[in-house]
Structures are given as structure tokens and as C-alpha cells.
Amino acid sequence: MYRHVRRRIFALIRVACAAFAMAAASAHAQTCTVSMTAVAFGNVDVLTGAAADTTATLAVSCSGGGAGGQRVCISLGAGSAGDSTSRILNGPGGGTARYELYSDASRTVKWGSWQTGYDLAGVQLDVAQNASTNLTVYARFAGSQQNDLAGTYTSTFTGDPFIQYADRSASPCPTGGLTASTSASASANVVPNCNVSATNINFGTIALLTSNKDAQGTLSIQCNATLPYAVSLSGGNAGATDPTQRKMALGGGNVTYGLYQDSARTQPWGDNPGTNTNSGTGNGALQNIAVYARIAPQTTPSPGTYSDTIIATVSY
């Protein structure tokens, strides 16, 4: 009877030890996941030459593991296109646009990848046990890209961001034998646009209007690369329908003049589309177009300064 009881006690001890070992292993099992919202720049006007900024949110969630939490090493590669200078968005007609992702709000520290080697290093994050942490990904569409075609630009991150992790320790990233990844995207819509500015036309001081008096001004037009445009000039304050019969006025007097597309003053410049407007194609840079003006012989009005206002309209 005595020997039989002793064997049962040992058996119970062995079972209890096995159960404790299983519980300890379960307590240290760890799983981390990562997700990231799209990097969406929205509409971008590249003609200004200014950079465009946006943000995305990257979330890391961990469960299990040691009481000290997990050390997570977060890599963000170049995406579907990039070089040693920056990440790249692919756009219409084989065009590209440059952008970058950063870990700081001042956008000076690139968010790179230990996994792919893009910009050498990613971001180290310590997550508490059974917790989630959000990080902001700061993005910038680079300035000085006026030559970009209008249209939609995209990049894809397949299996990126990529994380590797382990119980938190003194070892800095990259560390950890467990991994996880997700997929994300980046996009921008370069909007078609044109800008126009002008220099004044000044005929100077004239004694008598007994012969042609010529002058010229300049329109500076900036439109997206390959974007067709047309420029019309209004009939002035008098609303002239004939581009050669505009009026500069002073009180009740006026001086008749015309605006032309050519230096010979044979092609009137008005606002009738397809008939007397000027057209061109943008290249992203400023394009200067001369506006030729002429006062034809006419009765000289009373002395004074005569003026008119013309509105230049660019259609695209």
C-alpha cells in the first residue's frame, strides 16, 4: 500500500510540472502585426514650384511576449520605383514625380529600410506587452517639378512596410527573428493649370496721330507640359468686337488702337476662339509671347493720358 501511494505522488508532480512548462511557453508566445494607411497627396499644382506635404499613419500591434514588451524594427522600402535620390511616383506618358517619406515632422530624416537597404535604416519602436502604437509617416511631394505632366501618379508598396521583432532587449535594430508585413500605396494628382501675367503696353508721348505709332507688350504664360492652351484678349473698356478698334479713353475723348499677334500687325488678336486667338502648348516653364500694338492715323484728340484695360484669358 505504501509503495503504491508514493508512485502516484510522483506522477502528480510530473503532471504539474508539465502543465507549468506549457503555461510558461504560452505566456511568452508573441505576435506583432503592422498596417499603414495610403500616402495620398491629393491634388498638386506643380506650376508653383512648391513642395506638397501629407501624412500617413503606421500602426503596430503586439500581443503576448515578455512583460517588457517588444522591440519592433520597421522598414519602409522605396516602393515600386525609386533611386538613390528619392522615391518615385509613376505617371501618365511614362512620366515620373519625386516624393519622399520621413520619420520626423520637419522632413529631414528619411524613413528607410534595413530589409532592402533603401536609405540604410528604418525606425526602431518599442511596444508595450499586449499594446498597439501609431506612428506618423511624414510625406513630401518634391518641389521644382514644373515639367511634370498633368494626371495621376502612383506607387505601390508590396510587402512593405516590413517589421522584424523580438522581446525588448538592449540590442538595437535591426533585431528579432520574427517578421510581419503589409502593403500600402502612394498617389498624387497633378492638376492641369495655367498662369498668365503681362507687361503694360506704352505708346509713350505722341504729338500728332498722323502716322502709325507702334508699341508692344509681353504676356508670360506658364502651363503644364504638353497642355494645349489658347489666349484671348478682351475688347477693352469699350467692349470692341473688332480687335483693331479698341479705344483708349480720357474723359469724352479716345484714341483708337489695335492689338496683333505678329510684328507686321496683320493678324488681329481678339477673343473669338479659333478665329483671332493665339494658341500654344505648355512646357512647364514660362513662355513669353509678344503682343504687338498699333495706333493707326486718326484725328488727334485733346492732350492728356489715354488708357484702356485689356483682360488676357488663357483657356486649357
C-alpha positions as CSV (number, residue, x, y, z in Angstrom):
1,M,0.0,0.0,0.0
2,Y,2.8,2.5,0.9
3,R,4.8,2.0,-2.3
4,H,1.6,2.4,-4.4
5,V,0.8,5.8,-2.9
6,R,4.4,7.1,-3.4
7,R,4.3,6.4,-7.1
8,R,1.0,8.3,-7.5
9,I,2.5,11.3,-5.8
10,F,5.5,11.4,-8.2
11,A,3.1,11.1,-11.1
12,L,1.1,14.1,-9.9
13,I,4.3,16.1,-9.5
14,R,5.4,15.2,-13.1
15,V,2.0,16.2,-14.5
16,A,2.0,19.5,-12.6
17,C,5.5,20.4,-13.9
18,A,4.5,19.7,-17.5
19,A,1.4,21.9,-17.1
20,F,3.6,24.7,-15.7
21,A,6.0,24.4,-18.6
22,M,3.1,24.7,-21.1
23,A,1.8,27.7,-19.4
24,A,5.2,29.4,-19.4
25,A,5.6,28.8,-23.1
26,S,2.1,30.2,-23.8
27,A,2.9,33.4,-21.8
28,H,6.0,34.1,-23.9
29,A,4.4,33.5,-27.4
30,Q,4.4,36.8,-29.2
31,T,2.8,38.2,-32.4
32,C,3.1,41.6,-33.9
33,T,1.3,43.0,-36.9
34,V,1.7,46.2,-38.9
35,S,-0.7,48.3,-41.1
36,M,-0.4,51.6,-42.9
37,T,-2.8,54.0,-44.5
38,A,-2.3,55.3,-48.0
39,V,0.1,58.2,-48.7
40,A,-2.4,60.5,-50.5
41,F,-1.1,63.8,-51.7
42,G,-4.4,64.7,-53.4
43,N,-4.4,67.5,-56.0
44,V,-1.0,69.0,-56.6
45,D,-0.3,72.2,-58.6
46,V,3.3,71.8,-59.7
47,L,3.5,75.1,-61.5
48,T,4.0,76.9,-58.2
49,G,7.3,75.0,-57.7
50,A,6.4,74.5,-54.1
51,A,6.5,71.1,-52.3
52,A,3.3,69.4,-51.2
53,D,3.1,67.7,-47.8
54,T,0.8,65.0,-46.4
55,T,1.0,62.2,-43.7
56,A,0.0,58.6,-43.3
57,T,-0.5,56.5,-40.2
58,L,1.5,53.4,-39.5
59,A,0.2,51.1,-36.7
60,V,2.0,48.3,-34.9
61,S,0.0,45.9,-32.6
62,C,1.6,43.3,-30.5
63,S,0.3,40.5,-28.2
64,G,1.9,38.1,-25.9
65,G,5.7,38.1,-25.4
66,G,7.6,39.2,-22.4
67,A,6.4,41.6,-19.8
68,G,8.9,44.2,-21.0
69,G,7.2,44.4,-24.4
70,Q,8.6,44.0,-27.9
71,R,11.3,45.8,-29.9
72,V,10.0,46.3,-33.4
73,C,12.2,47.3,-36.3
74,I,10.1,49.0,-39.1
75,S,11.4,49.1,-42.6
76,L,9.9,51.1,-45.5
77,G,11.5,50.4,-48.9
78,A,11.4,52.5,-52.0
79,G,8.1,51.1,-53.2
80,S,7.6,50.3,-56.8
81,A,10.1,52.9,-58.1
82,G,13.0,54.8,-56.6
83,D,16.7,55.6,-56.9
84,S,19.5,56.8,-54.7
85,T,17.9,60.3,-54.7
86,S,14.3,59.7,-53.7
87,R,11.2,57.5,-54.1
88,I,9.3,57.9,-57.4
89,L,5.7,58.0,-58.5
90,N,4.9,56.7,-61.9
91,G,2.5,58.9,-64.0
92,P,1.0,59.4,-67.4
93,G,3.0,59.0,-70.6
94,G,5.9,57.4,-68.8
95,G,6.3,60.5,-66.7
96,T,7.5,60.4,-63.1
97,A,7.4,62.5,-60.0
98,R,9.6,62.5,-57.0
99,Y,8.5,62.2,-53.4
100,E,9.9,61.0,-50.1
101,L,8.8,59.5,-46.7
102,Y,10.3,60.8,-43.4
103,S,10.1,59.9,-39.7
104,D,10.1,63.5,-38.5
105,A,7.7,66.4,-38.9
106,S,10.5,68.7,-40.3
107,R,11.0,66.1,-43.1
108,T,14.8,65.8,-42.7
109,V,15.2,62.2,-41.7
110,K,14.2,59.7,-44.4
111,W,12.4,56.5,-43.3
112,G,14.4,53.8,-44.9
113,S,14.7,50.0,-44.8
114,W,17.0,47.6,-43.1
115,Q,15.4,44.9,-45.3
116,T,16.1,46.3,-48.7
117,G,18.9,48.8,-47.8
118,Y,17.0,51.8,-49.1
119,D,18.5,54.7,-47.3
120,L,20.1,52.1,-45.0
121,A,17.9,52.2,-41.9
122,G,14.3,52.2,-40.8
123,V,12.7,53.2,-37.5
124,Q,13.0,51.4,-34.1
125,L,9.9,51.2,-32.0
126,D,9.3,49.6,-28.5
127,V,5.7,48.4,-27.9
128,A,4.4,47.5,-24.5
129,Q,3.1,44.0,-23.9
130,N,-0.4,43.5,-25.5
131,A,-0.5,47.0,-26.8
132,S,-0.7,49.0,-30.1
133,T,1.2,52.1,-31.1
134,N,0.6,54.5,-34.0
135,L,3.4,56.4,-35.8
136,T,3.1,59.2,-38.3
137,V,4.7,58.8,-41.6
138,Y,5.6,62.3,-43.0
139,A,5.5,62.6,-46.8
140,R,6.6,65.3,-49.2
141,F,6.0,65.7,-52.9
142,A,9.2,67.4,-54.0
143,G,9.1,71.0,-55.3
144,S,10.6,72.3,-58.5
145,Q,8.8,69.7,-60.7
146,Q,7.0,72.1,-63.1
147,N,7.7,69.8,-66.0
148,D,5.5,67.0,-64.6
149,L,2.6,66.1,-66.9
150,A,-0.9,66.6,-65.6
151,G,-2.5,63.3,-64.4
152,T,-2.4,60.6,-61.7
153,Y,0.8,59.4,-60.3
154,T,1.1,56.2,-58.2
155,S,3.5,53.9,-56.3
156,T,2.8,50.6,-54.6
157,F,4.5,49.1,-51.6
158,T,4.1,45.3,-51.8
159,G,5.0,43.5,-48.6
160,D,6.1,46.9,-47.2
161,P,6.2,48.2,-44.5
162,F,8.1,45.2,-43.2
163,I,8.8,44.6,-39.5
164,Q,11.1,42.2,-37.6
165,Y,10.7,41.9,-33.8
166,A,11.5,40.1,-30.6
167,D,11.1,40.6,-26.9
168,R,12.5,44.0,-25.9
169,S,16.2,44.0,-25.1
170,A,19.2,46.2,-25.2
171,S,20.0,45.1,-28.8
172,P,19.3,48.0,-31.2
173,C,17.6,47.4,-34.6
174,P,17.8,45.5,-36.8
175,T,17.0,42.7,-34.3
176,G,14.5,39.9,-33.9
177,G,13.8,36.7,-35.7
178,L,10.0,37.2,-36.1
179,T,8.6,39.1,-39.0
180,A,5.4,40.5,-40.5
181,S,4.5,42.8,-43.3
182,T,1.6,44.6,-45.1
183,S,1.1,46.5,-48.3
184,A,0.4,50.2,-48.9
185,S,0.3,52.8,-51.7
186,A,1.2,56.4,-52.5
187,S,-0.5,58.7,-55.0
188,A,-0.8,62.3,-56.3
189,N,-2.9,64.0,-58.9
190,V,-1.1,66.7,-60.8
191,V,-3.8,69.1,-61.8
192,P,-3.8,70.8,-65.2
193,N,-3.2,74.5,-64.8
194,C,-2.0,77.7,-66.5
195,N,-0.8,81.0,-65.1
196,V,-0.6,84.3,-67.0
197,S,0.9,87.7,-66.3
198,A,1.6,90.8,-68.6
199,T,3.7,93.8,-69.0
200,N,1.9,97.1,-70.0
201,I,1.9,98.5,-73.5
202,N,3.1,102.1,-73.5
203,F,3.0,104.2,-76.7
204,G,4.9,107.0,-75.0
205,T,4.4,110.6,-75.8
206,I,2.9,111.4,-79.2
207,A,2.4,114.9,-80.7
208,L,0.2,114.1,-83.6
209,L,-1.5,110.9,-84.8
210,T,-0.7,111.4,-88.5
211,S,1.2,108.1,-89.0
212,N,1.3,104.6,-87.5
213,K,2.5,104.5,-83.9
214,D,3.7,101.1,-82.7
215,A,4.5,99.6,-79.4
216,Q,4.4,96.1,-77.8
217,G,4.0,94.3,-74.5
218,T,4.5,90.8,-73.3
219,L,2.3,88.0,-72.0
220,S,4.1,85.4,-69.8
221,I,2.2,82.1,-69.8
222,Q,3.0,79.0,-67.8
223,C,1.1,75.8,-68.4
224,N,1.7,72.1,-67.6
225,A,3.9,70.3,-70.0
226,T,2.1,69.1,-73.2
227,L,-1.1,71.0,-72.1
228,P,-2.6,72.8,-75.1
229,Y,-3.9,76.4,-74.4
230,A,-5.4,79.3,-76.2
231,V,-5.0,83.0,-75.2
232,S,-7.7,85.6,-75.9
233,L,-7.6,89.4,-75.4
234,S,-10.7,91.3,-74.5
235,G,-12.2,94.2,-76.4
236,G,-11.1,96.6,-73.6
237,N,-13.3,99.0,-71.7
238,A,-15.2,99.9,-74.8
239,G,-16.0,96.3,-75.5
240,A,-14.7,96.4,-79.1
241,T,-15.7,93.4,-81.2
242,D,-13.0,94.4,-83.8
243,P,-9.6,93.8,-82.3
244,T,-8.2,96.7,-84.3
245,Q,-10.8,99.2,-83.0
246,R,-10.1,99.2,-79.3
247,K,-10.3,102.6,-77.5
248,M,-8.0,104.3,-75.1
249,A,-10.1,106.9,-73.3
250,L,-9.8,110.2,-71.4
251,G,-13.0,112.0,-70.5
252,G,-15.1,112.1,-73.6
253,G,-12.2,111.6,-76.0
254,N,-10.5,108.5,-77.2
255,V,-7.6,107.1,-79.2
256,T,-8.3,104.0,-81.5
257,Y,-5.7,101.3,-81.5
258,G,-5.4,97.6,-82.3
259,L,-3.6,94.5,-80.8
260,Y,-2.0,91.9,-83.0
261,Q,-0.3,88.5,-82.9
262,D,2.5,89.4,-85.4
263,S,5.1,92.1,-85.8
264,A,3.7,93.1,-89.2
265,R,0.4,93.9,-87.5
266,T,-1.7,91.8,-89.9
267,Q,-3.2,89.2,-87.5
268,P,-5.6,90.9,-85.1
269,W,-5.7,89.4,-81.6
270,G,-9.1,89.2,-80.1
271,D,-11.3,86.9,-78.1
272,N,-13.1,84.9,-80.8
273,P,-11.9,81.3,-80.3
274,G,-10.4,79.6,-83.4
275,T,-10.5,82.9,-85.3
276,N,-8.3,85.5,-83.7
277,T,-6.9,83.9,-80.6
278,N,-3.3,82.8,-80.0
279,S,-2.6,79.2,-79.1
280,G,0.3,77.1,-77.9
281,T,1.4,74.1,-75.8
282,G,2.8,74.3,-72.3
283,N,6.2,73.0,-71.3
284,G,6.0,73.7,-67.5
285,A,8.2,76.9,-67.8
286,L,7.3,80.5,-68.6
287,Q,6.6,81.1,-72.3
288,N,6.8,84.8,-73.3
289,I,4.5,85.9,-76.1
290,A,4.8,89.4,-77.6
291,V,1.6,91.5,-78.0
292,Y,2.0,94.0,-80.9
293,A,0.1,97.2,-80.7
294,R,-0.6,100.0,-83.3
295,I,-2.3,103.3,-83.3
296,A,-3.3,104.0,-86.9
297,P,-3.5,107.6,-88.3
298,Q,-6.5,109.5,-86.9
299,T,-7.6,112.8,-85.7
300,T,-5.5,113.8,-82.7
301,P,-7.7,114.3,-79.6
302,S,-7.1,116.7,-76.7
303,P,-3.8,116.4,-74.9
304,G,-3.7,114.1,-71.9
305,T,-3.0,110.5,-70.9
306,Y,-5.3,108.0,-72.6
307,S,-5.6,104.4,-71.3
308,D,-7.5,101.2,-71.6
309,T,-7.7,97.9,-69.7
310,I,-7.4,94.5,-71.5
311,I,-8.1,91.2,-69.9
312,A,-6.0,88.3,-71.1
313,T,-7.7,84.9,-70.7
314,V,-5.9,81.5,-71.0
315,S,-8.2,78.6,-71.8
316,Y,-6.9,75.0,-71.5
